[in-house]
């Protein structure tokens, strides 16, 4: 090889090595961020309306409560044996937190990540009577806001719901939807929440497969909680403005 060709080959090899180092550094930073810091999850269903809509992408803080095998990126944690359920923890979900967790009780037998709101923590007694939530035999405050009509996704059928603001015992408030107070899950319990678990419900109370539902996630072990949802990062909205129909706006970068 002549000297010119050798210099060109050496330069090309050096540039390739620099690119490989750069990409390796980017991959390492990404793995650290998604393992120890944050992850982005998409909302595929209407179970958390009106807080979260289909198409929303939410930021989830993995460090909020601690780490388990469910915190590892790219599904690496699921290579570990099922018996490995250790959790490095320094906090636990509070009532009102919106959490992402691993549900291993899916009807098709496959585990999936779900997002719901924590309603009960260890030691609480949860009951629903005629659509009203009771925590430790005390009714959660429920204030009527308005009646809303909107198009469901993906059927595009018009659904009518009542929008309430619900208050939990520690003073935290959030919005909920009720289609009526006599749906299948509007009478439930009472159930005592075991230590080391949480009781979760969707904000769209009559369209949510949650801890109340037969075959649902039940009491969610804290080891299955991936993290706390913090805000909507961005959204692929699936509605258009129509006269008399509700089309949500303004969820991005708002607290949950």
C-alpha positions in Angstrom: 0.0 0.0 0.0 1.4 3.4 -1.0 1.9 6.0 1.8 -1.1 8.1 0.6 -3.5 5.2 0.7 -2.1 4.2 4.1 -2.7 7.7 5.5 -6.3 7.7 4.2 -7.0 4.2 5.6 -5.5 5.2 9.0 -7.7 8.4 9.0 -10.8 6.5 8.1 -10.1 3.9 10.8 -9.6 6.7 13.3 -12.9 8.4 12.4 -14.8 5.1 12.6 -13.3 4.6 16.0 -14.3 8.1 17.2 -17.9 7.5 15.9 -18.0 4.2 17.7 -16.9 5.8 20.9 -19.5 8.6 20.5 -22.3 6.1 19.9 -21.2 4.0 22.8 -21.2 7.0 25.1 -24.7 8.0 23.9 -25.9 4.4 24.5 -24.4 4.4 28.0 -26.1 7.7 28.9 -29.4 6.5 27.5 -29.2 3.3 29.5 -28.4 5.2 32.7 -31.3 7.7 32.1 -33.9 5.0 31.3 -32.7 2.8 34.1 -32.2 5.2 37.0 -33.9 8.4 35.8 -36.9 8.7 33.6 -38.9 6.8 30.9 -41.6 7.7 28.6 -44.8 5.6 28.3 -47.7 6.0 25.9 -51.4 5.9 26.8 -53.2 3.3 24.7 -56.6 3.4 26.3 -59.2 5.7 27.8 -59.1 4.3 31.3 -57.3 7.4 32.8 -59.5 10.0 31.2 -59.9 12.9 31.7 -56.4 13.1 33.3 -54.7 11.3 30.4 -56.0 10.8 26.9 -55.3 8.2 24.2 -52.1 9.2 22.5 -50.5 11.0 25.4 -46.8 10.4 26.2 -46.1 10.7 29.9 -42.8 11.1 31.7 -42.4 8.5 34.5 -39.8 9.0 37.3 -38.2 5.7 38.1 -36.3 7.0 41.1 -39.5 8.2 42.9 -39.9 5.1 45.0 -36.9 2.8 44.3 -35.9 0.1 41.8 -36.8 -3.4 41.0 -36.2 -5.7 38.0 -39.2 -3.9 36.3 -37.0 -0.7 36.2 -34.4 -2.2 33.9 -34.6 -1.0 30.3 -35.2 -3.0 27.1 -36.9 -5.8 29.0 -33.6 -6.9 30.6 -35.2 -7.4 34.0 -37.5 -10.1 32.6 -34.5 -12.3 31.8 -34.1 -12.7 35.6 -35.9 -15.6 37.3 -39.5 -15.0 38.3 -38.4 -15.7 41.9 -36.1 -12.6 41.9 -38.4 -9.9 43.2 -36.1 -7.8 45.3 -36.7 -4.1 45.5 -34.3 -1.3 46.5 -36.7 1.1 48.0 -36.6 4.5 49.8 -40.2 5.5 49.2 -43.7 4.2 48.6 -46.6 5.6 46.5 -49.1 8.0 48.2 -52.8 8.1 47.7 -53.4 10.1 44.5 -50.1 9.3 42.8 -50.4 8.1 39.2 -48.2 5.1 38.8 -47.0 2.8 36.0 -46.8 -0.9 37.1 -46.3 -4.3 35.7 -49.6 -6.3 35.5 -49.0 -10.0 35.4 -52.7 -10.9 35.4 -53.7 -10.0 31.9 -56.5 -12.1 30.4 -54.3 -13.4 27.6 -51.6 -14.5 30.1 -49.1 -11.9 29.0 -47.7 -9.3 31.3 -48.1 -5.6 30.4 -47.4 -2.2 31.8 -50.5 -0.3 33.1 -51.0 3.2 34.4 -53.6 3.9 37.2 -54.1 6.1 40.2 -53.2 4.9 43.7 -56.4 5.0 45.8 -55.4 2.8 48.7 -52.2 2.1 50.5 -51.3 -0.7 53.0 -53.8 -0.8 55.8 -56.6 1.1 54.0 -60.0 -0.4 53.5 -61.5 0.4 50.1 -65.1 0.2 49.1 -67.3 1.5 46.4 -71.0 2.0 47.1 -73.3 3.2 44.3 -70.4 4.7 42.4 -69.1 6.5 45.5 -65.6 5.8 46.8 -65.1 5.1 50.5 -61.7 5.0 52.1 -61.6 3.6 55.6 -65.4 3.8 55.7 -65.3 7.5 55.0 -66.7 8.8 51.6 -64.3 10.6 49.3 -65.5 14.1 48.5 -67.1 14.2 45.0 -68.0 17.6 43.5 -70.0 17.8 40.2 -68.4 19.9 37.5 -70.3 19.2 34.3 -71.8 16.8 31.8 -69.5 16.0 28.9 -70.0 14.4 25.5 -67.0 13.2 23.6 -66.0 10.7 20.9 -64.5 7.4 22.2 -61.4 6.0 20.6 -61.3 3.9 18.5 -65.0 3.4 17.9 -65.7 7.2 17.5 -69.1 6.7 19.2 -70.3 9.6 21.3 -70.1 8.9 25.0 -71.8 10.9 27.7 -70.1 11.2 31.1 -70.3 13.2 34.3 -67.1 15.0 35.2 -66.5 15.2 39.0 -63.6 16.5 41.1 -62.8 13.8 43.7 -60.9 14.5 46.9 -58.9 12.0 48.9 -58.4 12.0 52.7 -55.0 13.8 52.5 -56.5 16.7 50.6 -55.3 15.8 47.1 -57.9 16.2 44.3 -58.2 14.8 40.8 -60.8 14.6 38.0 -62.9 11.5 37.3 -65.5 10.4 34.8 -68.6 8.5 35.7 -71.0 7.2 33.1 -73.5 6.4 35.8 -73.5 5.1 39.4 -74.8 1.6 38.6 -72.1 0.1 36.4 -70.6 -3.3 37.1 -67.8 -2.0 39.3 -69.8 0.7 41.1 -70.4 -1.6 44.0 -67.3 -3.3 45.3 -65.7 -4.4 48.5 -64.9 -3.7 51.2 -61.3 -4.9 50.7 -58.4 -4.3 53.0 -55.1 -3.3 51.3 -52.3 -5.6 52.4 -48.9 -4.2 53.5 -46.5 -3.9 50.6 -49.3 -3.4 48.0 -51.4 -0.6 46.6 -55.0 -0.5 45.4 -55.3 1.3 42.0 -58.2 2.7 40.0 -58.6 4.4 36.7 -60.0 8.0 36.6 -62.5 6.9 34.0 -64.2 4.8 36.6 -66.7 2.9 34.3 -64.1 2.2 31.6 -61.2 0.9 33.6 -59.8 -2.6 34.3 -58.3 -1.9 37.7 -58.0 -3.4 41.2 -61.8 -3.7 41.4 -62.2 -5.8 38.2 -62.5 -9.6 38.2 -59.3 -10.8 36.6 -57.8 -7.4 37.0 -54.4 -6.5 38.6 -55.8 -6.8 42.1 -53.6 -5.5 44.9 -50.4 -4.4 43.1 -47.2 -5.4 44.8 -44.8 -2.5 45.4 -42.1 -4.6 43.6 -44.2 -4.3 40.4 -44.4 -0.5 40.5 -42.1 0.9 37.8 -42.4 4.6 38.8 -44.5 7.7 39.2 -46.1 9.5 36.3 -45.2 13.2 36.5 -46.6 15.0 33.5 -47.6 14.7 29.8 -44.5 15.3 27.7 -46.3 15.5 24.4 -49.4 14.1 22.8 -50.8 12.7 19.5 -54.3 14.0 20.0 -57.0 11.9 18.5 -60.0 14.3 18.6 -61.1 17.3 16.6 -63.3 20.2 17.7 -66.9 19.6 17.1 -69.9 21.6 18.2 -71.2 20.2 21.5 -68.4 17.7 21.9 -65.5 17.9 24.4 -62.0 17.8 23.0 -59.3 18.1 25.7 -56.5 20.6 25.5 -53.7 21.9 27.8 -52.5 18.6 29.5 -48.9 19.0 28.4 -46.5 19.8 31.2 -49.3 19.9 33.7 -49.2 18.0 37.0 -51.1 14.7 37.3 
